[in-house]
């Protein structure tokens, strides 16, 4: 593989909620290929901020699976659970600048407002409160490499969003922005289920005076009912003992030339063979699997597509 010298830094950031499934492999492979073709670095980060959702041992298993598939990071793996002091430091700065504020409103309190917080509707409780970012009523134009310029309205859609939950954990939106900025991530390549997070993250970058990364959101792999694979019974773990079939299927989902993918060999040899043929402009022209990898390769008749709003990557 080429040595990184382009300034490009990409990453893959799974949550340890279970074994690595095929949809996650597609995102990991897409981000790895884009980083490598740009002569850049590729990083791994474990987003273990929400203990109740985590499966014991899942993070180590995911990292081992990625290694078996030849997807090795260029730096030490970052664990969000070990970065609380840094998140607290950034959050304190936002509060001191009055860019974030304490709020005791619950989700049920905001039900009549579509869950978007525009003003506090519950009296402040010093013993139970979240910290929210102040969000103005603005229109954001965000460029996605695949989808072009997208307009989002965070004031209408999310309102003043949570940076630290009332029960203590830091929110995904804060952690991902701080981590990407601290690691110098230049390009975020991830699943389309996180498109709706872009506006909140860009607003947070702006509030902190930081430059947002470039974004590319990959099509999701869904089941026959249009559900994201991580929520489907078809979400069987990929086989770390036989990586080439899953890599080849992921390559096809990414819209890449099928003839460029070897049918056998090691994962590292497979990656070396396909890398010169990767063309990110072809992404979105691929197949969206509606079956598990235990079934035969998908036909074009089985194509389905969907996007959801589950923030797990």
C-alpha positions in Angstrom: 0.0 0.0 0.0 1.1 3.6 -0.7 2.5 5.7 2.1 0.2 8.5 3.3 1.4 12.0 2.1 -1.7 13.7 0.6 -3.2 15.3 3.7 -6.3 13.0 3.3 -7.4 11.4 6.5 -10.4 9.1 6.6 -11.9 6.9 9.2 -14.3 4.2 10.1 -16.1 4.4 13.5 -18.3 1.5 14.4 -20.4 1.2 17.6 -19.9 -2.0 19.6 -23.5 -3.1 19.4 -22.8 -6.5 17.9 -20.6 -8.4 15.5 -19.5 -6.7 12.3 -22.3 -7.3 9.7 -22.2 -6.8 5.9 -23.6 -3.3 5.9 -20.8 -2.2 8.2 -18.3 -3.9 6.0 -19.5 -2.0 3.0 -19.0 1.3 4.9 -15.6 0.2 6.1 -14.4 -0.9 2.7 -15.7 2.2 1.0 -13.9 4.5 3.4 -10.7 2.4 3.2 -10.7 2.4 -0.6 -11.3 6.1 -0.8 -8.5 6.9 1.7 -6.0 4.6 0.0 -6.7 5.8 -3.5 -6.2 9.4 -2.3 -2.8 8.3 -0.8 -4.2 9.1 2.6 -4.4 7.7 6.1 -7.3 5.5 7.3 -8.2 5.4 11.0 -10.4 3.3 13.3 -12.4 4.7 16.2 -14.6 2.7 18.6 -17.7 4.8 19.4 -18.5 3.2 22.8 -20.4 6.1 24.3 -23.6 4.3 25.2 -22.9 1.4 27.5 -26.6 0.1 27.7 -26.5 -0.5 23.9 -23.1 -2.2 23.8 -22.5 -5.9 23.6 -19.6 -7.1 25.8 -16.6 -8.1 23.7 -18.2 -6.7 20.5 -15.6 -4.0 20.0 -12.6 -6.3 20.1 -14.4 -8.8 17.9 -15.2 -6.0 15.3 -11.5 -4.9 15.3 -10.4 -8.5 14.8 -12.8 -9.0 11.9 -11.6 -5.8 10.2 -8.0 -7.0 10.6 -8.9 -10.4 9.1 -10.4 -8.5 6.1 -7.1 -6.6 5.6 -8.5 -3.3 6.8 -5.7 -2.1 9.1 -5.6 1.4 10.6 -2.6 3.7 10.2 -2.7 4.9 13.8 -3.6 3.6 17.2 -7.4 2.9 17.6 -9.2 5.6 19.5 -11.9 4.6 22.1 -14.4 7.3 22.8 -15.0 6.0 26.4 -11.4 7.1 27.1 -11.9 10.7 25.9 -14.4 12.1 28.4 -12.0 14.8 29.7 -11.5 16.1 26.2 -15.3 16.2 25.6 -15.9 18.0 28.9 -13.2 20.6 28.0 -14.8 21.4 24.7 -18.3 21.4 26.2 -17.3 23.8 29.0 -15.9 26.2 26.4 -19.2 26.3 24.5 -21.1 26.9 27.7 -18.8 29.7 28.8 -19.3 31.4 25.4 -23.1 31.0 25.8 -23.2 28.8 22.7 -24.5 25.9 24.8 -26.9 25.9 27.7 -28.4 23.6 30.4 -31.9 22.4 29.9 -34.2 20.0 31.8 -36.7 19.4 29.0 -37.3 15.7 28.3 -38.4 14.0 25.0 -41.9 13.8 26.2 -41.9 17.5 27.0 -41.0 18.2 23.4 -43.5 15.8 21.8 -45.8 18.6 20.8 -42.9 20.3 19.0 -41.9 17.3 16.9 -39.0 16.7 19.3 -37.3 19.9 18.1 -36.2 22.1 21.0 -36.8 25.8 20.3 -37.3 27.0 23.9 -37.4 25.4 27.3 -40.8 24.2 28.3 -39.9 22.7 31.7 -38.5 24.6 34.7 -34.8 24.1 35.1 -33.8 21.3 37.5 -30.1 21.7 38.7 -30.0 18.0 39.6 -31.2 16.7 36.2 -30.4 18.5 33.0 -28.8 18.1 29.6 -26.5 20.5 27.8 -27.8 21.7 24.4 -26.2 23.7 21.6 -28.0 26.9 20.6 -29.3 26.5 17.1 -30.4 29.5 15.0 -33.1 29.3 12.4 -30.7 29.0 9.5 -30.5 27.1 6.2 -27.3 25.1 5.7 -26.0 24.1 2.3 -23.8 21.0 2.7 -21.9 19.4 -0.2 -21.9 15.7 -0.4 -19.4 14.2 -3.0 -22.0 11.7 -4.3 -25.2 13.7 -3.9 -24.2 17.3 -4.6 -25.3 20.2 -2.5 -27.9 19.4 0.1 -29.9 21.9 2.0 -30.8 21.2 5.6 -32.7 23.2 8.2 -31.4 22.2 11.7 -33.5 24.8 13.5 -36.7 23.2 12.2 -35.6 19.6 12.2 -33.6 19.2 15.4 -33.7 22.6 17.2 -31.2 23.0 20.1 -29.7 19.5 20.2 -28.2 17.6 23.0 -24.4 17.6 23.6 -24.5 15.9 26.9 -27.4 13.8 28.1 -29.1 14.4 31.4 -28.1 10.9 32.6 -24.4 11.8 32.0 -23.1 10.4 28.7 -21.8 12.8 26.1 -23.8 12.8 22.9 -22.7 11.3 19.6 -22.8 14.7 17.8 -20.3 16.3 20.2 -18.0 13.3 20.4 -17.8 12.7 16.6 -17.0 16.3 15.9 -14.3 16.6 18.6 -12.7 13.3 17.5 -12.7 14.0 13.8 -11.2 17.5 14.5 -8.6 16.2 16.9 -7.6 13.4 14.5 -7.4 15.8 11.6 -10.0 13.9 9.6 -10.4 15.5 6.2 -13.0 13.2 4.7 -15.9 11.4 6.3 -17.1 8.5 4.2 -20.0 6.7 6.0 -23.6 5.4 5.5 -26.5 7.5 4.3 -28.3 6.9 7.6 -26.1 9.7 9.0 -27.1 12.3 6.4 -29.4 14.0 8.8 -26.5 14.4 11.3 -24.5 16.6 8.9 -26.3 19.8 9.7 -25.9 19.4 13.4 -22.2 18.5 13.0 -21.5 21.4 10.7 -23.2 23.8 13.1 -21.0 22.5 15.9 -17.9 22.9 13.8 -18.9 26.5 13.1 -19.6 27.2 16.8 -16.1 25.8 17.7 -14.4 27.8 14.9 -13.2 24.6 13.2 -13.3 23.5 9.5 -15.7 20.7 8.8 -14.5 17.7 6.7 -15.7 16.7 3.3 -18.6 14.3 3.3 -19.6 11.3 1.2 -22.5 9.2 2.3 -22.7 5.7 0.9 -25.9 4.0 -0.1 -27.3 1.7 2.6 -27.6 -2.1 2.4 -31.1 -3.0 3.3 -33.3 -6.1 3.5 -36.4 -6.9 1.5 -38.5 -4.8 3.8 -36.3 -1.8 3.3 -34.8 -1.9 6.7 -31.2 -1.1 7.3 -29.3 -4.3 7.6 -28.2 -3.8 11.2 -31.9 -3.9 12.2 -32.7 -6.9 10.1 -32.7 -10.6 10.7 -30.5 -10.8 7.6 -27.7 -9.1 9.4 -25.6 -12.2 9.9 -21.9 -11.5 10.8 -19.4 -11.6 8.0 -17.1 -14.6 7.9 -13.6 -13.6 9.1 -12.3 -17.0 8.1 -13.3 -16.5 4.4 -13.2 -12.8 3.7 -13.0 -12.7 -0.1 -16.7 -13.5 -0.9 -17.9 -10.8 1.4 -15.3 -8.3 0.1 -16.4 -9.1 -3.4 -20.1 -8.6 -2.6 -19.3 -5.3 -0.9 -17.3 -4.2 -4.0 -20.3 -4.9 -6.1 -22.6 -3.0 -3.7 -20.2 0.0 -4.1 -20.9 -0.1 -7.9 -17.4 -1.1 -8.8 -16.3 -3.2 -11.9 -17.0 -6.8 -10.9 -14.3 -8.1 -13.3 -11.6 -6.3 -11.2 -12.3 -8.4 -8.1 -10.4 -11.7 -7.7 -12.4 -14.7 -6.8 -9.9 -16.2 -4.3 -6.7 -15.5 -2.5 -6.0 -13.6 0.7 -7.8 -10.5 1.8 -4.6 -8.4 1.5 -4.0 -9.7 -2.1 -7.7 -9.0 -3.0 -7.4 -5.4 -1.7 -4.1 -4.8 -3.6 -5.8 -6.1 -6.8 -8.9 -4.0 -6.6 -7.5 -0.7 -5.4 -6.2 0.6 -8.8 -9.7 0.0 -10.2 -11.7 1.8 -7.5 -13.7 4.8 -8.8 -15.8 6.6 -6.2 -17.9 8.1 -8.9 -19.4 4.7 -9.6 -20.8 4.4 -6.0 -24.5 4.4 -6.1 -24.6 2.3 -9.2 -24.3 -0.9 -7.3 -26.5 -3.6 -5.9 -28.4 -3.2 -2.6 -28.5 -6.6 -1.1 -31.8 -7.9 0.4 -30.4 -11.2 1.6 -27.7 -12.6 3.8 -24.3 -13.7 2.6 -25.3 -17.3 3.0 -27.5 -16.9 -0.1 -26.2 -16.8 -3.7 -24.8 -13.5 -5.1 -27.6 -11.0 -5.5 -29.3 -10.4 -8.9 -30.3 -7.0 -10.1 -34.0 -7.9 -9.5 -33.3 -8.0 -5.8 -32.3 -4.3 -5.5 -33.8 -2.3 -2.7 -32.8 0.9 -1.1 -33.7 2.9 2.0 -32.3 5.4 4.4 -33.0 5.6 8.1 -31.9 7.9 10.9 -30.3 5.4 13.3 -27.0 7.0 14.5 -24.7 4.1 15.1 -21.6 4.8 13.0 
